[in-house]
C-alpha cells in the first residue's frame, strides 16, 4: 500500500461514529455514539445526525454529504433515485450501466467523470484523490475482494478522508458476509436516504415499487406455465463456456425472484459459480436444455447487438444450435449484477417481456422522473 498520510482529516464527524469492530473483519457494531444495541438513527439539536447500518455500525454526520463514492451500480442508482449527482467513483464503471436510464424519459446520467476504483488494484491514493464526503462501500468487500487492504488501511481512509457506509447486498455468496445480515434493496435504499436526508424521495419510490410489484404479480402465470430458465455469465461475443448463477438472495436476482421463474440449474447438480468458480459447457447445457437462456456480461449491448453477436454465434454453433432456447429464439441478456430502485424497475419490466412475453409498460416513467426531481 502507499505511504500513510499523516495530515488530519478535513472532515470531523461525530466522535465515535463509524468505529469499526476489532479483529480482521468488520462486524455489526454496538455502543457507538453513546448508543446501545438496536439504537435508532437520530438527529441532534445542532443539526448533526447519525445513521446505523451493519457492518459499519453507527456513523455520525455534522452535515449532509455532498460528494460520494459508491461500491457499484446498486448504490449508484440509489443515489440517482435520490436526485444526487453521479458518484465520483465506483468499483468498475463498465459495470454501472447508465444505458438503463434510456428507458425512462426525464432521467439521464452522465458517468463520464466517474472513475473506476479498480485499476489493476485499488490504492489508498485513489481515495485521497477523490476526496469524497462519504464512501458508500462495504469495507469488508474492499478487504476481501482485493488482496492488499487491511483493517488499518480502512481505518486510515475513514479517519483522514471520510467514513465508510455500505453493505454488500448484490450477492449472498461471500463467506466473509456470514457474520452480519444482508439488506434487501429497499432496506439499503432507506439507509442511504437517511444519510443524504432525502427520505421523502425514498418513501415515494417505496410507494411506486409497491404498486409496480402488484402489477407484476398480475402478469406472472401459474406455476405450470413458467419456463425453466438458466442464468449464466457469458464472456465475449462467442462464448464457449459459462459461469452458472443459481437464483438466490441478493439484489442481483430480485427481478427473477419477483417473477418466480423456475431455475433450471437448481434442478441439477450444477453448483453456483460462487461455490467453486466452476463453469458449464454446451454439452452440459444440452443435457439441462432450459427453455430460456439468460446471459449476463452483455449489458453494454442493445438487444439487437446481442442478437447479432452472441445469439448469432450460438445459432451457428454445432452444439449450441441444438438447444431449445436457441432454436426458439429465447436467448436474452440476463441483466447486470447490480441494480437499484430505478434500474430494478427497468430490468424487471424487461424480464417480463423475455420470459412471459408481456409487451407493455409496467411502471409510470413520468412518476420516476418526478421523484428524482424532488416533485414528491
NUDREN-358386 format. One record per residue (C-alpha): x, y, z; residue number from 1; residue in three letters. Coordinates in Angstrom, 2 decimals. Each point is the difference from the previous one (the first is absolute). Layout:
// NUDREN-358386
<<X; Y; Z>; NUM; ALA>
...
//
This chain:
// NUDREN-358386
<<0.00; 0.00; 0.00>; 1; UNK>
<<1.06; 3.64; -0.37>; 2; UNK>
<<1.68; 2.12; 2.60>; 3; UNK>
<<-2.38; 0.88; 2.81>; 4; UNK>
<<-1.23; 3.59; 0.02>; 5; UNK>
<<0.44; 1.69; 3.34>; 6; UNK>
<<-1.89; 3.26; -0.55>; 7; UNK>
<<-3.22; 0.23; 2.01>; 8; UNK>
<<-3.26; -0.68; -1.81>; 9; UNK>
<<-1.81; 3.06; -1.36>; 10; UNK>
<<-3.31; -1.49; 1.19>; 11; UNK>
<<-0.72; -0.39; 3.65>; 12; UNK>
<<-3.01; -2.18; 0.63>; 13; UNK>
<<-1.53; -0.95; 3.32>; 14; UNK>
<<2.55; -1.51; 2.35>; 15; UNK>
<<-0.37; -3.73; 0.13>; 16; UNK>
<<-2.09; -0.11; -3.18>; 17; UNK>
<<0.95; -2.64; -2.54>; 18; UNK>
<<2.17; -1.84; 2.49>; 19; UNK>
<<0.90; -3.42; -1.34>; 20; UNK>
<<-0.13; -3.25; 1.86>; 21; UNK>
<<3.24; -1.52; 1.17>; 22; UNK>
<<1.49; -2.91; -1.87>; 23; UNK>
<<0.87; -0.75; -3.60>; 24; UNK>
<<-3.51; 0.58; -1.36>; 25; UNK>
<<-2.64; 2.57; 0.75>; 26; UNK>
<<-3.14; -1.09; 1.77>; 27; UNK>
<<-3.15; 1.72; 1.16>; 28; UNK>
<<0.97; 2.54; 2.64>; 29; UNK>
<<-1.80; 1.07; 3.13>; 30; UNK>
<<0.39; 2.57; 2.78>; 31; UNK>
<<1.12; 2.64; -2.47>; 32; UNK>
<<-0.65; 3.70; 0.42>; 33; UNK>
<<-1.31; -0.75; 3.44>; 34; UNK>
<<-2.63; -2.40; -1.34>; 35; UNK>
<<-0.67; -3.61; 0.93>; 36; UNK>
<<-1.06; -2.96; -2.14>; 37; UNK>
<<-2.88; 0.81; -2.33>; 38; UNK>
<<0.50; 3.76; 0.34>; 39; UNK>
<<-2.23; 2.07; -2.24>; 40; UNK>
<<1.41; 2.46; -2.49>; 41; UNK>
<<-0.45; 3.49; 1.40>; 42; UNK>
<<0.61; 3.70; -0.59>; 43; UNK>
<<1.67; 2.15; 2.65>; 44; UNK>
<<-1.01; 3.53; 0.96>; 45; UNK>
<<3.00; 1.44; -1.87>; 46; UNK>
<<-1.13; -1.56; -3.27>; 47; UNK>
<<2.45; -2.90; 0.13>; 48; UNK>
<<-1.46; -3.45; -0.43>; 49; UNK>
<<0.87; -3.68; 0.00>; 50; UNK>
<<-0.96; -2.89; -2.25>; 51; UNK>
<<0.61; -3.62; 0.93>; 52; UNK>
<<0.61; -2.95; -2.32>; 53; UNK>
<<1.99; -3.18; 0.35>; 54; UNK>
<<2.86; -0.68; -0.37>; 55; UNK>
<<1.21; 3.57; 0.66>; 56; UNK>
<<-2.30; 0.65; 2.93>; 57; UNK>
<<-1.13; 3.51; 0.83>; 58; UNK>
<<1.50; 2.77; -2.11>; 59; UNK>
<<-0.31; 3.64; 0.98>; 60; UNK>
<<-0.26; 3.03; -2.28>; 61; UNK>
<<0.16; 3.67; 0.89>; 62; UNK>
<<-1.26; 0.95; -3.47>; 63; UNK>
<<-1.55; -1.73; -2.98>; 64; UNK>
<<2.65; -1.53; -2.31>; 65; UNK>
<<0.31; 1.68; -3.38>; 66; UNK>
<<2.47; -2.17; -1.90>; 67; UNK>
<<0.16; -3.75; 0.20>; 68; UNK>
<<1.52; -3.25; -1.22>; 69; UNK>
<<-2.14; -3.10; -0.55>; 70; UNK>
<<1.00; -3.65; 0.04>; 71; UNK>
<<-2.05; -0.88; -3.09>; 72; UNK>
<<-3.01; 0.72; -2.17>; 73; UNK>
<<-2.48; -1.07; 2.69>; 74; UNK>
<<1.01; 2.85; 2.29>; 75; UNK>
<<0.68; 2.39; -2.87>; 76; UNK>
<<-3.56; -0.48; -1.24>; 77; UNK>
<<-1.38; 0.61; 3.48>; 78; UNK>
<<1.80; 3.33; -0.01>; 79; UNK>
<<-1.45; 0.92; -3.38>; 80; UNK>
<<-3.46; -0.90; 1.30>; 81; UNK>
<<0.62; 2.43; 2.86>; 82; UNK>
<<0.83; 2.76; -2.47>; 83; UNK>
<<3.76; -0.01; 0.65>; 84; UNK>
<<2.78; 0.59; -2.47>; 85; UNK>
<<1.71; -3.21; -1.16>; 86; UNK>
<<2.66; -1.33; 2.39>; 87; UNK>
<<3.58; 1.11; -0.54>; 88; UNK>
<<1.07; -3.63; -0.17>; 89; UNK>
<<-1.32; -3.56; -0.13>; 90; UNK>
<<1.84; -3.33; 0.09>; 91; UNK>
<<-0.28; -0.45; -3.78>; 92; UNK>
<<-1.67; 2.64; -2.14>; 93; UNK>
<<-0.55; -2.57; -2.75>; 94; UNK>
<<-2.44; -1.84; 2.25>; 95; UNK>
<<-2.00; 3.11; 0.83>; 96; UNK>
<<-2.39; -0.16; -2.94>; 97; UNK>
<<-1.41; 3.50; -0.37>; 98; UNK>
<<-1.62; -1.05; -3.29>; 99; UNK>
<<-2.87; -1.36; 2.10>; 100; UNK>
<<-1.11; 3.58; 0.58>; 101; UNK>
<<-0.75; 0.30; -3.71>; 102; UNK>
<<-3.24; -1.84; 0.77>; 103; UNK>
<<-1.18; 2.81; 2.28>; 104; UNK>
<<-0.73; 3.36; -1.63>; 105; UNK>
<<1.13; 2.83; 2.22>; 106; UNK>
<<2.80; -1.95; 1.68>; 107; UNK>
<<3.51; -0.03; -1.44>; 108; UNK>
<<3.39; -0.59; 1.56>; 109; UNK>
<<3.40; 1.02; -1.28>; 110; UNK>
<<2.66; -2.16; 1.61>; 111; UNK>
<<2.87; 1.40; -2.06>; 112; UNK>
<<1.55; 1.62; 3.08>; 113; UNK>
<<-0.43; -3.14; 2.13>; 114; UNK>
<<3.21; -2.01; 0.38>; 115; UNK>
<<0.60; -3.68; 0.64>; 116; UNK>
<<1.42; -0.73; 3.43>; 117; UNK>
<<1.43; -3.25; -1.31>; 118; UNK>
<<2.86; 0.65; -2.41>; 119; UNK>
<<2.31; -3.01; 0.23>; 120; UNK>
<<-0.58; 0.34; 3.72>; 121; UNK>
<<-1.59; 2.44; 2.40>; 122; UNK>
<<2.29; 2.45; 1.75>; 123; UNK>
<<-0.51; 2.36; 2.90>; 124; UNK>
<<1.27; 2.86; -2.18>; 125; UNK>
<<-3.14; -0.30; -2.08>; 126; UNK>
<<-2.14; 0.74; 3.05>; 127; UNK>
<<2.18; 2.97; 0.97>; 128; UNK>
<<-0.19; 1.29; -3.56>; 129; UNK>
<<-3.79; -0.34; -0.27>; 130; UNK>
<<-0.35; 1.69; 3.39>; 131; UNK>
<<-3.68; -0.95; 0.35>; 132; UNK>
<<-2.22; 0.87; 2.97>; 133; UNK>
<<-1.08; -3.63; 0.42>; 134; UNK>
<<0.99; -3.42; -1.34>; 135; UNK>
<<-3.12; -2.09; -0.59>; 136; UNK>
<<1.99; -3.22; 0.05>; 137; UNK>
<<-0.06; -3.06; 2.22>; 138; UNK>
<<3.55; 0.02; 1.46>; 139; UNK>
<<-0.08; -3.80; 0.16>; 140; UNK>
<<-0.38; -0.10; -3.76>; 141; UNK>
<<3.04; 2.21; -0.36>; 142; UNK>
<<2.09; -2.20; 2.28>; 143; UNK>
<<-1.15; -3.33; -1.42>; 144; UNK>
<<-0.37; 0.64; -3.73>; 145; UNK>
<<3.41; 1.59; -0.38>; 146; UNK>
<<3.13; -1.41; 1.60>; 147; UNK>
<<1.85; 2.87; 1.56>; 148; UNK>
<<-2.47; 1.85; 2.21>; 149; UNK>
<<-0.03; -0.50; 3.77>; 150; UNK>
<<-2.17; 1.38; 2.76>; 151; UNK>
<<2.64; 2.63; 0.74>; 152; UNK>
<<-0.22; 1.21; -3.61>; 153; UNK>
<<-3.78; 0.29; 0.26>; 154; UNK>
<<0.37; 1.85; 3.30>; 155; UNK>
<<2.49; 2.41; -1.54>; 156; UNK>
<<-2.32; 0.95; -2.86>; 157; UNK>
<<-2.95; 0.21; 2.37>; 158; UNK>
<<1.86; 2.32; 2.37>; 159; UNK>
<<1.92; 2.13; -2.51>; 160; UNK>
<<-2.43; 0.23; -2.92>; 161; UNK>
<<-3.57; -1.01; 0.81>; 162; UNK>
<<-2.02; -2.81; 1.62>; 163; UNK>
<<-1.04; -3.25; -1.63>; 164; UNK>
<<-3.68; -0.86; -0.15>; 165; UNK>
<<-1.08; -3.08; -1.91>; 166; UNK>
<<-1.08; -3.61; -0.01>; 167; UNK>
<<0.72; -2.45; -2.86>; 168; UNK>
<<-3.55; -0.79; -1.05>; 169; UNK>
<<0.19; -1.21; -3.60>; 170; UNK>
<<0.99; -3.58; 0.81>; 171; UNK>
<<-0.19; -2.31; 3.02>; 172; UNK>
<<2.82; -2.20; -1.26>; 173; UNK>
<<2.83; 1.47; 2.07>; 174; UNK>
<<1.16; -1.91; 3.06>; 175; UNK>
<<1.35; 3.15; 1.64>; 176; UNK>
<<-3.53; 1.41; 0.13>; 177; UNK>
<<-1.30; -2.70; 2.33>; 178; UNK>
<<0.58; 1.99; 3.21>; 179; UNK>
<<-2.47; 2.78; -0.77>; 180; UNK>
<<-3.35; 0.16; -1.81>; 181; UNK>
<<-0.67; 0.88; -3.58>; 182; UNK>
<<-2.46; 2.76; -0.81>; 183; UNK>
<<-2.55; -0.20; -2.75>; 184; UNK>
<<-0.11; 2.71; -2.64>; 185; UNK>
<<-2.44; 2.29; 1.74>; 186; UNK>
<<1.54; -0.46; 3.45>; 187; UNK>
<<3.33; 1.16; -1.42>; 188; UNK>
<<-1.66; 2.79; -1.98>; 189; UNK>
<<-1.71; 1.27; 3.13>; 190; UNK>
<<3.31; 0.16; 1.86>; 191; UNK>
<<1.65; 1.97; -2.79>; 192; UNK>
<<-2.98; 2.37; -0.07>; 193; UNK>
<<0.59; 0.69; 3.70>; 194; UNK>
<<3.66; 0.76; -0.65>; 195; UNK>
<<-0.89; 2.56; -2.67>; 196; UNK>
<<-3.08; 1.21; 1.90>; 197; UNK>
<<-2.31; -0.73; -2.93>; 198; UNK>
<<-2.44; -2.44; 1.53>; 199; UNK>
<<-2.91; 1.65; -1.81>; 200; UNK>
<<1.31; -1.28; -3.33>; 201; UNK>
<<0.61; -3.42; 1.53>; 202; UNK>
<<-3.56; -0.21; 1.29>; 203; UNK>
<<-1.36; 1.06; -3.40>; 204; UNK>
<<2.04; -2.73; -1.73>; 205; UNK>
<<-1.11; -2.51; 2.60>; 206; UNK>
<<-3.62; 0.78; -0.82>; 207; UNK>
<<0.68; -0.22; -3.75>; 208; UNK>
<<1.78; -3.30; 0.50>; 209; UNK>
<<-2.96; -1.49; 1.88>; 210; UNK>
<<-2.31; 0.97; -2.85>; 211; UNK>
<<2.48; -1.44; -2.50>; 212; UNK>
<<0.26; -3.33; 1.80>; 213; UNK>
<<-3.79; -0.25; 0.08>; 214; UNK>
<<-0.05; 0.54; -3.76>; 215; UNK>
<<2.75; -2.58; -0.53>; 216; UNK>
<<-1.90; -2.50; 2.10>; 217; UNK>
<<-2.89; 0.26; -2.44>; 218; UNK>
<<2.15; -1.06; -2.98>; 219; UNK>
<<1.73; -2.98; 1.66>; 220; UNK>
<<-1.60; -3.18; -1.37>; 221; UNK>
<<-0.88; -3.06; 2.05>; 222; UNK>
<<2.88; -2.22; 1.11>; 223; UNK>
<<-0.50; -2.56; -2.72>; 224; UNK>
<<0.27; 2.64; -2.72>; 225; UNK>
<<3.26; 1.58; 1.14>; 226; UNK>
<<3.05; -0.88; -2.12>; 227; UNK>
<<3.19; -1.63; 1.26>; 228; UNK>
<<2.72; 2.64; -0.19>; 229; UNK>
<<3.78; -0.17; 0.35>; 230; UNK>
<<1.91; 3.12; 1.02>; 231; UNK>
<<3.71; 0.01; -0.83>; 232; UNK>
<<2.91; 2.33; -0.60>; 233; UNK>
<<1.14; -0.13; -3.62>; 234; UNK>
<<3.28; 1.68; -0.73>; 235; UNK>
<<0.62; 1.39; -3.48>; 236; UNK>
<<-2.14; -0.03; -3.15>; 237; UNK>
<<0.80; -3.67; -0.74>; 238; UNK>
<<-0.33; -1.81; 3.34>; 239; UNK>
<<1.02; -3.65; 0.27>; 240; UNK>
<<-0.54; -0.41; 3.75>; 241; UNK>
<<-2.04; 1.75; 2.67>; 242; UNK>
<<0.11; 0.82; 3.69>; 243; UNK>
<<-3.26; -1.28; 1.54>; 244; UNK>
<<-2.10; 2.19; 2.29>; 245; UNK>
<<-2.68; -1.73; 2.03>; 246; UNK>
<<-2.84; 2.35; 0.90>; 247; UNK>
<<0.42; 0.93; 3.64>; 248; UNK>
<<-0.20; 2.90; 2.38>; 249; UNK>
<<1.76; 3.26; -0.68>; 250; UNK>
<<-1.13; 2.96; -2.06>; 251; UNK>
<<1.45; -1.32; -3.28>; 252; UNK>
<<-2.72; -2.66; -0.14>; 253; UNK>
<<-2.90; 2.14; 1.17>; 254; UNK>
<<-1.87; 0.08; -3.32>; 255; UNK>
<<0.21; -3.77; -0.42>; 256; UNK>
<<-1.22; -0.66; 3.54>; 257; UNK>
<<-2.86; 2.43; -0.44>; 258; UNK>
<<-0.99; -1.70; -3.27>; 259; UNK>
<<0.27; -3.42; 1.67>; 260; UNK>
<<1.69; -1.59; -3.01>; 261; UNK>
<<1.12; -3.63; 0.17>; 262; UNK>
<<3.75; -0.29; 0.43>; 263; UNK>
<<1.11; -2.75; -2.40>; 264; UNK>
<<3.46; -0.20; 1.58>; 265; UNK>
<<-1.42; -0.49; 3.50>; 266; UNK>
<<-1.63; -3.22; -1.20>; 267; UNK>
<<3.42; -1.48; -0.85>; 268; UNK>
<<3.32; -0.71; 1.73>; 269; UNK>
<<1.52; 3.19; -1.43>; 270; UNK>
<<1.33; 2.19; 2.77>; 271; UNK>
<<-0.10; 3.77; 0.13>; 272; UNK>
<<3.08; 1.80; -1.32>; 273; UNK>
<<0.70; 1.44; 3.45>; 274; UNK>
<<0.24; -3.50; 1.48>; 275; UNK>
<<2.92; -1.31; -2.04>; 276; UNK>
<<0.68; 2.45; -2.88>; 277; UNK>
<<-1.17; -2.77; -2.33>; 278; UNK>
<<-1.20; 0.27; -3.58>; 279; UNK>
<<-2.58; -1.61; -2.27>; 280; UNK>
<<0.64; -0.98; -3.64>; 281; UNK>
<<-2.47; -0.50; -2.83>; 282; UNK>
<<-0.13; -3.77; 0.49>; 283; UNK>
<<-1.13; 0.46; 3.61>; 284; UNK>
<<-2.46; 2.66; -1.07>; 285; UNK>
<<-1.45; -2.34; -2.58>; 286; UNK>
<<-0.65; -2.58; 2.72>; 287; UNK>
<<-1.84; 2.62; 2.07>; 288; UNK>
<<-1.60; 1.62; -3.07>; 289; UNK>
<<-1.69; 2.99; 1.67>; 290; UNK>
<<-2.92; 1.73; -1.71>; 291; UNK>
<<1.64; 3.41; 0.34>; 292; UNK>
<<3.68; 0.98; 0.14>; 293; UNK>
<<0.80; 3.24; 1.83>; 294; UNK>
<<3.59; 1.06; -0.56>; 295; UNK>
<<1.71; 2.58; 2.13>; 296; UNK>
<<3.04; 2.00; -1.03>; 297; UNK>
<<-1.54; 1.76; -3.02>; 298; UNK>
<<-1.95; 2.88; 1.48>; 299; UNK>
<<2.06; 2.48; -2.01>; 300; UNK>
<<-1.71; -1.37; -3.14>; 301; UNK>
<<-3.46; 0.79; -1.29>; 302; UNK>
<<-2.38; -2.91; -0.55>; 303; UNK>
<<0.77; 0.17; -3.72>; 304; UNK>
<<3.77; 0.05; 0.54>; 305; UNK>
<<-0.33; -2.99; 2.34>; 306; UNK>
<<-1.98; -1.97; -2.61>; 307; UNK>
<<2.48; 0.88; -2.75>; 308; UNK>
<<2.99; -1.18; 2.01>; 309; UNK>
<<-0.59; -2.49; 2.80>; 310; UNK>
<<-3.28; -1.50; -1.25>; 311; UNK>
<<1.22; -0.15; -3.59>; 312; UNK>
<<3.12; -1.86; 1.12>; 313; UNK>
<<-2.07; -2.53; 1.95>; 314; UNK>
<<-2.37; -0.55; -2.92>; 315; UNK>
<<2.98; -1.01; -2.14>; 316; UNK>
<<1.71; -2.09; 2.69>; 317; UNK>
<<-0.12; -3.80; -0.46>; 318; UNK>
<<-1.19; -0.69; 3.56>; 319; UNK>
<<-1.56; 3.30; 1.08>; 320; UNK>
<<-2.30; -0.02; -3.02>; 321; UNK>
<<-1.68; -3.13; 1.38>; 322; UNK>
<<-1.13; 1.75; 3.19>; 323; UNK>
<<-3.75; 0.59; 0.26>; 324; UNK>
<<0.53; 3.63; 1.06>; 325; UNK>
<<2.20; 0.67; -3.03>; 326; UNK>
<<-2.40; -1.67; -2.41>; 327; UNK>
<<-2.98; 1.91; 1.43>; 328; UNK>
<<1.77; 3.37; 0.12>; 329; UNK>
<<-0.08; 0.14; 3.81>; 330; UNK>
<<3.56; 1.08; 0.74>; 331; UNK>
<<0.13; 3.43; 1.67>; 332; UNK>
<<2.19; 2.34; 1.97>; 333; UNK>
<<-0.28; -1.08; 3.63>; 334; UNK>
<<0.21; 3.34; 1.78>; 335; UNK>
<<2.92; 1.59; 1.80>; 336; UNK>
<<1.43; -1.05; 3.33>; 337; UNK>
<<-1.07; 3.25; 1.63>; 338; UNK>
<<-3.36; 1.69; 0.14>; 339; UNK>
<<-1.58; 2.74; 2.05>; 340; UNK>
<<-3.58; 1.28; 0.17>; 341; UNK>
<<-0.11; 1.48; -3.53>; 342; UNK>
<<1.95; -2.68; -1.81>; 343; UNK>
<<-2.00; -2.70; 1.78>; 344; UNK>
<<-3.19; 1.41; -1.54>; 345; UNK>
<<1.61; -0.02; -3.45>; 346; UNK>
<<1.53; -3.47; 0.31>; 347; UNK>
<<-3.10; -1.60; 1.48>; 348; UNK>
<<-2.20; 1.38; -2.75>; 349; UNK>
<<2.52; -1.25; -2.57>; 350; UNK>
<<0.00; -3.41; 1.67>; 351; UNK>
<<-3.78; -0.32; -0.27>; 352; UNK>
<<0.36; 0.53; -3.74>; 353; UNK>
<<2.78; -2.58; -0.25>; 354; UNK>
<<-1.51; -2.85; 1.99>; 355; UNK>
<<-3.75; 0.67; -0.11>; 356; UNK>
<<-0.42; 1.92; -3.24>; 357; UNK>
<<-1.56; 3.03; 1.69>; 358; UNK>
<<0.25; 2.91; -2.43>; 359; UNK>
<<-1.16; 3.04; 1.93>; 360; UNK>
<<1.35; 2.57; 2.39>; 361; UNK>
<<-0.41; -1.05; 3.62>; 362; UNK>
<<1.08; 3.16; 1.83>; 363; UNK>
<<-0.60; 3.73; -0.30>; 364; UNK>
<<3.08; 1.58; -1.56>; 365; UNK>
<<-1.18; 3.53; 0.66>; 366; UNK>
<<-0.46; -0.76; 3.69>; 367; UNK>
<<3.57; -1.30; 0.23>; 368; UNK>
<<1.31; 3.23; -1.56>; 369; UNK>
<<-2.14; 2.09; 2.34>; 370; UNK>
<<1.35; -1.74; 3.09>; 371; UNK>
<<3.61; 0.35; -1.16>; 372; UNK>
<<-0.65; 3.71; -0.54>; 373; UNK>
<<-1.47; 0.32; 3.49>; 374; UNK>
<<-3.60; 0.44; -1.12>; 375; UNK>
<<-1.38; -2.14; 2.78>; 376; UNK>
//
